[in-house]
Amino acid sequence: MFPFARSTISFAGRAVRQVAVRRLGTTSSVFHEKYGNAILASGALFCVSVWSYILTYGDIPWGWTPVGRVTPKPYKD
């Protein structure tokens, strides 16, 4: 076998082993199993509360559109 081919195969094998070892770690999945639903629910509650505040106290004039009602001012020479 040529040295380049041997080193390429060795490198590919090492990369596969590193990915396999990385996937064996369960620290992130334990975190998501423990806190995932609580974080999702709190984020949804935060979004709903912010949008509720904006819609009730934001003083947004709903349904007011200037399309067809705004005319340009005449040009002054």
Biopython code that builds the backbone (N, CA, C, O; Angstrom):
import numpy as np
from Bio.PDB.StructureBuilder import StructureBuilder

atoms = [
    (1, "MET", "N", (0.840, -1.166, 0.000)),
    (1, "MET", "CA", (0.000, 0.000, 0.000)),
    (1, "MET", "C", (0.894, 1.242, 0.000)),
    (1, "MET", "O", (1.945, 1.263, 0.641)),
    (2, "PHE", "N", (0.473, 2.244, -0.707)),
    (2, "PHE", "CA", (1.248, 3.474, -0.750)),
    (2, "PHE", "C", (1.117, 4.215, 0.581)),
    (2, "PHE", "O", (0.087, 4.102, 1.245)),
    (3, "PRO", "N", (2.116, 4.950, 0.970)),
    (3, "PRO", "CA", (2.052, 5.663, 2.254)),
    (3, "PRO", "C", (0.896, 6.667, 2.316)),
    (3, "PRO", "O", (0.267, 6.832, 3.362)),
    (4, "PHE", "N", (0.618, 7.338, 1.187)),
    (4, "PHE", "CA", (-0.476, 8.317, 1.183)),
    (4, "PHE", "C", (-1.815, 7.627, 1.411)),
    (4, "PHE", "O", (-2.636, 8.103, 2.195)),
    (5, "ALA", "N", (-2.037, 6.508, 0.729)),
    (5, "ALA", "CA", (-3.297, 5.775, 0.896)),
    (5, "ALA", "C", (-3.422, 5.244, 2.320)),
    (5, "ALA", "O", (-4.503, 5.280, 2.909)),
    (6, "ARG", "N", (-2.307, 4.747, 2.874)),
    (6, "ARG", "CA", (-2.339, 4.222, 4.235)),
    (6, "ARG", "C", (-2.671, 5.335, 5.232)),
    (6, "ARG", "O", (-3.464, 5.126, 6.150)),
    (7, "SER", "N", (-2.074, 6.511, 5.059)),
    (7, "SER", "CA", (-2.354, 7.620, 5.971)),
    (7, "SER", "C", (-3.784, 8.129, 5.806)),
    (7, "SER", "O", (-4.408, 8.551, 6.779)),
    (8, "THR", "N", (-4.306, 8.093, 4.579)),
    (8, "THR", "CA", (-5.688, 8.517, 4.344)),
    (8, "THR", "C", (-6.659, 7.583, 5.041)),
    (8, "THR", "O", (-7.607, 8.042, 5.678)),
    (9, "ILE", "N", (-6.441, 6.287, 4.931)),
    (9, "ILE", "CA", (-7.313, 5.311, 5.586)),
    (9, "ILE", "C", (-7.216, 5.452, 7.098)),
    (9, "ILE", "O", (-8.222, 5.372, 7.802)),
    (10, "SER", "N", (-5.999, 5.663, 7.594)),
    (10, "SER", "CA", (-5.809, 5.839, 9.031)),
    (10, "SER", "C", (-6.540, 7.085, 9.525)),
    (10, "SER", "O", (-7.180, 7.068, 10.577)),
    (11, "PHE", "N", (-6.434, 8.158, 8.755)),
    (11, "PHE", "CA", (-7.110, 9.407, 9.134)),
    (11, "PHE", "C", (-8.622, 9.234, 9.128)),
    (11, "PHE", "O", (-9.302, 9.704, 10.040)),
    (12, "ALA", "N", (-9.160, 8.560, 8.101)),
    (12, "ALA", "CA", (-10.609, 8.344, 8.019)),
    (12, "ALA", "C", (-11.079, 7.469, 9.179)),
    (12, "ALA", "O", (-12.123, 7.739, 9.773)),
    (13, "GLY", "N", (-10.324, 6.433, 9.503)),
    (13, "GLY", "CA", (-10.689, 5.578, 10.623)),
    (13, "GLY", "C", (-10.674, 6.326, 11.944)),
    (13, "GLY", "O", (-11.540, 6.122, 12.794)),
    (14, "ARG", "N", (-9.677, 7.200, 12.112)),
    (14, "ARG", "CA", (-9.592, 7.990, 13.332)),
    (14, "ARG", "C", (-10.780, 8.940, 13.436)),
    (14, "ARG", "O", (-11.337, 9.116, 14.519)),
    (15, "ALA", "N", (-11.168, 9.549, 12.329)),
    (15, "ALA", "CA", (-12.306, 10.463, 12.335)),
    (15, "ALA", "C", (-13.592, 9.725, 12.698)),
    (15, "ALA", "O", (-14.414, 10.248, 13.450)),
    (16, "VAL", "N", (-13.770, 8.528, 12.175)),
    (16, "VAL", "CA", (-14.967, 7.741, 12.491)),
    (16, "VAL", "C", (-14.986, 7.397, 13.971)),
    (16, "VAL", "O", (-16.037, 7.467, 14.609)),
    (17, "ARG", "N", (-13.841, 7.026, 14.523)),
    (17, "ARG", "CA", (-13.778, 6.695, 15.948)),
    (17, "ARG", "C", (-14.068, 7.919, 16.820)),
    (17, "ARG", "O", (-14.730, 7.808, 17.851)),
    (18, "GLN", "N", (-13.571, 9.081, 16.405)),
    (18, "GLN", "CA", (-13.838, 10.292, 17.181)),
    (18, "GLN", "C", (-15.321, 10.635, 17.178)),
    (18, "GLN", "O", (-15.862, 11.037, 18.208)),
    (19, "VAL", "N", (-15.981, 10.482, 16.045)),
    (19, "VAL", "CA", (-17.419, 10.760, 15.968)),
    (19, "VAL", "C", (-18.185, 9.771, 16.832)),
    (19, "VAL", "O", (-19.134, 10.156, 17.515)),
    (20, "ALA", "N", (-17.792, 8.516, 16.812)),
    (20, "ALA", "CA", (-18.473, 7.502, 17.622)),
    (20, "ALA", "C", (-18.327, 7.810, 19.109)),
    (20, "ALA", "O", (-19.291, 7.691, 19.865)),
    (21, "VAL", "N", (-17.129, 8.204, 19.530)),
    (21, "VAL", "CA", (-16.914, 8.546, 20.937)),
    (21, "VAL", "C", (-17.711, 9.781, 21.306)),
    (21, "VAL", "O", (-18.277, 9.854, 22.397)),
    (22, "ARG", "N", (-17.761, 10.749, 20.409)),
    (22, "ARG", "CA", (-18.502, 11.980, 20.671)),
    (22, "ARG", "C", (-19.986, 11.695, 20.838)),
    (22, "ARG", "O", (-20.646, 12.316, 21.671)),
    (23, "ARG", "N", (-20.513, 10.770, 20.062)),
    (23, "ARG", "CA", (-21.942, 10.473, 20.154)),
    (23, "ARG", "C", (-22.296, 9.641, 21.378)),
    (23, "ARG", "O", (-23.462, 9.572, 21.767)),
    (24, "LEU", "N", (-21.307, 9.013, 21.983)),
    (24, "LEU", "CA", (-21.571, 8.233, 23.184)),
    (24, "LEU", "C", (-21.829, 9.115, 24.398)),
    (24, "LEU", "O", (-22.482, 8.685, 25.348)),
    (25, "GLY", "N", (-21.326, 10.335, 24.375)),
    (25, "GLY", "CA", (-21.533, 11.231, 25.502)),
    (25, "GLY", "C", (-23.003, 11.571, 25.658)),
    (25, "GLY", "O", (-23.658, 11.936, 24.683)),
    (26, "THR", "N", (-23.530, 11.457, 26.865)),
    (26, "THR", "CA", (-24.960, 11.682, 27.088)),
    (26, "THR", "C", (-25.217, 12.925, 27.915)),
    (26, "THR", "O", (-26.326, 13.107, 28.418)),
    (27, "THR", "N", (-24.215, 13.788, 28.070)),
    (27, "THR", "CA", (-24.413, 14.956, 28.923)),
    (27, "THR", "C", (-25.441, 15.907, 28.338)),
    (27, "THR", "O", (-26.269, 16.434, 29.080)),
    (28, "SER", "N", (-25.416, 16.143, 27.034)),
    (28, "SER", "CA", (-26.369, 17.078, 26.459)),
    (28, "SER", "C", (-27.769, 16.487, 26.407)),
    (28, "SER", "O", (-28.747, 17.207, 26.611)),
    (29, "SER", "N", (-27.886, 15.191, 26.139)),
    (29, "SER", "CA", (-29.221, 14.602, 26.078)),
    (29, "SER", "C", (-29.847, 14.535, 27.459)),
    (29, "SER", "O", (-31.066, 14.647, 27.588)),
    (30, "VAL", "N", (-29.030, 14.352, 28.502)),
    (30, "VAL", "CA", (-29.572, 14.351, 29.861)),
    (30, "VAL", "C", (-30.112, 15.736, 30.195)),
    (30, "VAL", "O", (-31.176, 15.857, 30.801)),
    (31, "PHE", "N", (-29.390, 16.773, 29.807)),
    (31, "PHE", "CA", (-29.859, 18.138, 30.058)),
    (31, "PHE", "C", (-31.192, 18.386, 29.370)),
    (31, "PHE", "O", (-32.114, 18.931, 29.977)),
    (32, "HIS", "N", (-31.301, 17.985, 28.100)),
    (32, "HIS", "CA", (-32.536, 18.233, 27.362)),
    (32, "HIS", "C", (-33.688, 17.397, 27.903)),
    (32, "HIS", "O", (-34.832, 17.852, 27.921)),
    (33, "GLU", "N", (-33.396, 16.189, 28.340)),
    (33, "GLU", "CA", (-34.456, 15.380, 28.936)),
    (33, "GLU", "C", (-34.926, 15.966, 30.254)),
    (33, "GLU", "O", (-36.103, 15.867, 30.599)),
    (34, "LYS", "N", (-34.014, 16.573, 30.988)),
    (34, "LYS", "CA", (-34.360, 17.098, 32.304)),
    (34, "LYS", "C", (-35.036, 18.461, 32.216)),
    (34, "LYS", "O", (-36.024, 18.697, 32.911)),
    (35, "TYR", "N", (-34.530, 19.359, 31.381)),
    (35, "TYR", "CA", (-35.014, 20.737, 31.362)),
    (35, "TYR", "C", (-35.689, 21.151, 30.056)),
    (35, "TYR", "O", (-36.166, 22.281, 29.959)),
    (36, "GLY", "N", (-35.745, 20.283, 29.057)),
    (36, "GLY", "CA", (-36.230, 20.690, 27.740)),
    (36, "GLY", "C", (-37.647, 21.214, 27.733)),
    (36, "GLY", "O", (-37.908, 22.278, 27.173)),
    (37, "ASN", "N", (-38.575, 20.486, 28.347)),
    (37, "ASN", "CA", (-39.974, 20.910, 28.339)),
    (37, "ASN", "C", (-40.189, 22.180, 29.145)),
    (37, "ASN", "O", (-41.001, 23.023, 28.765)),
    (38, "ALA", "N", (-39.472, 22.330, 30.255)),
    (38, "ALA", "CA", (-39.611, 23.537, 31.066)),
    (38, "ALA", "C", (-39.107, 24.766, 30.309)),
    (38, "ALA", "O", (-39.726, 25.828, 30.363)),
    (39, "ILE", "N", (-37.994, 24.622, 29.609)),
    (39, "ILE", "CA", (-37.463, 25.747, 28.832)),
    (39, "ILE", "C", (-38.405, 26.091, 27.681)),
    (39, "ILE", "O", (-38.631, 27.268, 27.401)),
    (40, "LEU", "N", (-38.949, 25.092, 27.020)),
    (40, "LEU", "CA", (-39.894, 25.334, 25.933)),
    (40, "LEU", "C", (-41.151, 26.028, 26.439)),
    (40, "LEU", "O", (-41.630, 26.975, 25.814)),
    (41, "ALA", "N", (-41.689, 25.568, 27.563)),
    (41, "ALA", "CA", (-42.906, 26.170, 28.115)),
    (41, "ALA", "C", (-42.649, 27.598, 28.580)),
    (41, "ALA", "O", (-43.484, 28.475, 28.360)),
    (42, "SER", "N", (-41.498, 27.847, 29.223)),
    (42, "SER", "CA", (-41.218, 29.201, 29.679)),
    (42, "SER", "C", (-40.991, 30.150, 28.504)),
    (42, "SER", "O", (-41.378, 31.316, 28.571)),
    (43, "GLY", "N", (-40.377, 29.670, 27.441)),
    (43, "GLY", "CA", (-40.211, 30.510, 26.252)),
    (43, "GLY", "C", (-41.533, 30.839, 25.590)),
    (43, "GLY", "O", (-41.750, 31.968, 25.150)),
    (44, "ALA", "N", (-42.416, 29.855, 25.520)),
    (44, "ALA", "CA", (-43.735, 30.091, 24.937)),
    (44, "ALA", "C", (-44.534, 31.065, 25.792)),
    (44, "ALA", "O", (-45.207, 31.948, 25.260)),
    (45, "LEU", "N", (-44.466, 30.914, 27.114)),
    (45, "LEU", "CA", (-45.162, 31.826, 28.015)),
    (45, "LEU", "C", (-44.621, 33.246, 27.881)),
    (45, "LEU", "O", (-45.389, 34.208, 27.895)),
    (46, "PHE", "N", (-43.320, 33.377, 27.755)),
    (46, "PHE", "CA", (-42.713, 34.695, 27.578)),
    (46, "PHE", "C", (-43.196, 35.350, 26.287)),
    (46, "PHE", "O", (-43.556, 36.527, 26.276)),
    (47, "CYS", "N", (-43.201, 34.576, 25.197)),
    (47, "CYS", "CA", (-43.652, 35.119, 23.907)),
    (47, "CYS", "C", (-45.114, 35.557, 23.973)),
    (47, "CYS", "O", (-45.462, 36.640, 23.504)),
    (48, "VAL", "N", (-45.950, 34.732, 24.546)),
    (48, "VAL", "CA", (-47.374, 35.068, 24.642)),
    (48, "VAL", "C", (-47.572, 36.301, 25.507)),
    (48, "VAL", "O", (-48.390, 37.159, 25.175)),
    (49, "SER", "N", (-46.846, 36.406, 26.603)),
    (49, "SER", "CA", (-47.023, 37.565, 27.475)),
    (49, "SER", "C", (-46.536, 38.849, 26.805)),
    (49, "SER", "O", (-47.177, 39.892, 26.940)),
    (50, "VAL", "N", (-45.426, 38.792, 26.094)),
    (50, "VAL", "CA", (-44.933, 39.998, 25.410)),
    (50, "VAL", "C", (-45.897, 40.428, 24.319)),
    (50, "VAL", "O", (-46.215, 41.612, 24.205)),
    (51, "TRP", "N", (-46.366, 39.479, 23.513)),
    (51, "TRP", "CA", (-47.304, 39.850, 22.457)),
    (51, "TRP", "C", (-48.639, 40.328, 23.032)),
    (51, "TRP", "O", (-49.271, 41.209, 22.450)),
    (52, "SER", "N", (-49.074, 39.775, 24.145)),
    (52, "SER", "CA", (-50.305, 40.261, 24.786)),
    (52, "SER", "C", (-50.137, 41.698, 25.235)),
    (52, "SER", "O", (-51.035, 42.520, 25.047)),
    (53, "TYR", "N", (-48.997, 42.005, 25.825)),
    (53, "TYR", "CA", (-48.735, 43.374, 26.253)),
    (53, "TYR", "C", (-48.707, 44.327, 25.061)),
    (53, "TYR", "O", (-49.283, 45.414, 25.115)),
    (54, "ILE", "N", (-48.036, 43.917, 23.985)),
    (54, "ILE", "CA", (-47.942, 44.777, 22.803)),
    (54, "ILE", "C", (-49.314, 45.023, 22.208)),
    (54, "ILE", "O", (-49.631, 46.148, 21.820)),
    (55, "LEU", "N", (-50.133, 43.980, 22.132)),
    (55, "LEU", "CA", (-51.442, 44.122, 21.509)),
    (55, "LEU", "C", (-52.408, 44.935, 22.362)),
    (55, "LEU", "O", (-53.281, 45.611, 21.818)),
    (56, "THR", "N", (-52.276, 44.886, 23.683)),
    (56, "THR", "CA", (-53.220, 45.619, 24.529)),
    (56, "THR", "C", (-52.759, 47.030, 24.858)),
    (56, "THR", "O", (-53.577, 47.949, 24.887)),
    (57, "TYR", "N", (-51.471, 47.223, 25.105)),
    (57, "TYR", "CA", (-50.984, 48.533, 25.526)),
    (57, "TYR", "C", (-50.107, 49.218, 24.488)),
    (57, "TYR", "O", (-49.527, 50.265, 24.774)),
    (58, "GLY", "N", (-50.000, 48.668, 23.319)),
    (58, "GLY", "CA", (-49.100, 49.219, 22.328)),
    (58, "GLY", "C", (-49.637, 50.398, 21.562)),
    (58, "GLY", "O", (-48.879, 51.058, 20.851)),
    (59, "ASP", "N", (-50.924, 50.692, 21.679)),
    (59, "ASP", "CA", (-51.561, 51.795, 20.953)),
    (59, "ASP", "C", (-51.291, 51.709, 19.450)),
    (59, "ASP", "O", (-50.940, 52.700, 18.809)),
    (60, "ILE", "N", (-51.459, 50.528, 18.916)),
    (60, "ILE", "CA", (-51.295, 50.339, 17.478)),
    (60, "ILE", "C", (-52.668, 50.558, 16.831)),
    (60, "ILE", "O", (-53.629, 49.869, 17.175)),
    (61, "PRO", "N", (-52.765, 51.496, 15.910)),
    (61, "PRO", "CA", (-54.066, 51.745, 15.261)),
    (61, "PRO", "C", (-54.370, 50.655, 14.237)),
    (61, "PRO", "O", (-53.866, 50.690, 13.115)),
    (62, "TRP", "N", (-55.183, 49.701, 14.625)),
    (62, "TRP", "CA", (-55.481, 48.571, 13.749)),
    (62, "TRP", "C", (-56.451, 48.999, 12.666)),
    (62, "TRP", "O", (-57.420, 49.708, 12.935)),
    (63, "GLY", "N", (-56.194, 48.573, 11.457)),
    (63, "GLY", "CA", (-57.096, 48.823, 10.343)),
    (63, "GLY", "C", (-56.926, 50.192, 9.708)),
    (63, "GLY", "O", (-57.661, 50.511, 8.773)),
    (64, "TRP", "N", (-56.008, 51.005, 10.160)),
    (64, "TRP", "CA", (-55.801, 52.308, 9.558)),
    (64, "TRP", "C", (-54.755, 52.178, 8.473)),
    (64, "TRP", "O", (-53.605, 51.834, 8.748)),
    (65, "THR", "N", (-55.141, 52.446, 7.270)),
    (65, "THR", "CA", (-54.193, 52.379, 6.163)),
    (65, "THR", "C", (-54.278, 53.650, 5.340)),
    (65, "THR", "O", (-55.383, 54.097, 5.030)),
    (66, "PRO", "N", (-53.171, 54.239, 4.982)),
    (66, "PRO", "CA", (-53.193, 55.471, 4.202)),
    (66, "PRO", "C", (-53.321, 55.227, 2.699)),
    (66, "PRO", "O", (-53.323, 56.182, 1.922)),
    (67, "VAL", "N", (-53.428, 53.972, 2.278)),
    (67, "VAL", "CA", (-53.471, 53.673, 0.853)),
    (67, "VAL", "C", (-54.765, 54.231, 0.270)),
    (67, "VAL", "O", (-55.857, 53.916, 0.743)),
    (68, "GLY", "N", (-54.634, 55.046, -0.739)),
    (68, "GLY", "CA", (-55.785, 55.629, -1.417)),
    (68, "GLY", "C", (-56.286, 56.903, -0.776)),
    (68, "GLY", "O", (-57.112, 57.591, -1.375)),
    (69, "ARG", "N", (-55.826, 57.249, 0.411)),
    (69, "ARG", "CA", (-56.298, 58.451, 1.088)),
    (69, "ARG", "C", (-55.235, 59.535, 1.166)),
    (69, "ARG", "O", (-55.561, 60.701, 1.388)),
    (70, "VAL", "N", (-54.009, 59.185, 0.992)),
    (70, "VAL", "CA", (-52.931, 60.158, 1.089)),
    (70, "VAL", "C", (-52.633, 60.680, -0.307)),
    (70, "VAL", "O", (-52.369, 59.911, -1.231)),
    (71, "THR", "N", (-52.679, 61.982, -0.445)),
    (71, "THR", "CA", (-52.349, 62.612, -1.731)),
    (71, "THR", "C", (-51.118, 63.486, -1.526)),
    (71, "THR", "O", (-50.981, 64.126, -0.484)),
    (72, "PRO", "N", (-50.240, 63.519, -2.492)),
    (72, "PRO", "CA", (-49.046, 64.333, -2.330)),
    (72, "PRO", "C", (-49.374, 65.827, -2.330)),
    (72, "PRO", "O", (-50.338, 66.268, -2.956)),
    (73, "LYS", "N", (-48.554, 66.590, -1.618)),
    (73, "LYS", "CA", (-48.738, 68.045, -1.592)),
    (73, "LYS", "C", (-48.283, 68.623, -2.940)),
    (73, "LYS", "O", (-47.373, 68.088, -3.571)),
    (74, "PRO", "N", (-48.912, 69.703, -3.370)),
    (74, "PRO", "CA", (-48.482, 70.314, -4.631)),
    (74, "PRO", "C", (-47.067, 70.888, -4.490)),
    (74, "PRO", "O", (-46.694, 71.393, -3.431)),
    (75, "TYR", "N", (-46.296, 70.804, -5.562)),
    (75, "TYR", "CA", (-44.932, 71.260, -5.569)),
    (75, "TYR", "C", (-44.885, 72.772, -5.604)),
    (75, "TYR", "O", (-45.591, 73.399, -6.394)),
    (76, "LYS", "N", (-44.046, 73.376, -4.741)),
    (76, "LYS", "CA", (-43.917, 74.825, -4.689)),
    (76, "LYS", "C", (-42.700, 75.246, -5.498)),
    (76, "LYS", "O", (-41.603, 74.719, -5.316)),
    (77, "ASP", "N", (-42.911, 76.206, -6.395)),
    (77, "ASP", "CA", (-41.796, 76.714, -7.212)),
    (77, "ASP", "C", (-40.961, 77.710, -6.474)),
    (77, "ASP", "O", (-39.988, 78.227, -7.023)),
]
sb = StructureBuilder()
sb.init_structure("model")
sb.init_model(0)
sb.init_chain("A")
sb.init_seg("    ")
for serial, (resi, resn, name, xyz) in enumerate(atoms, 1):
    if name == "N":
        sb.init_residue(resn, " ", resi, " ")
    sb.init_atom(name, np.array(xyz, "f"), 0.0, 1.0, " ", f" {name:<3s}", serial, name[0])
structure = sb.get_structure()
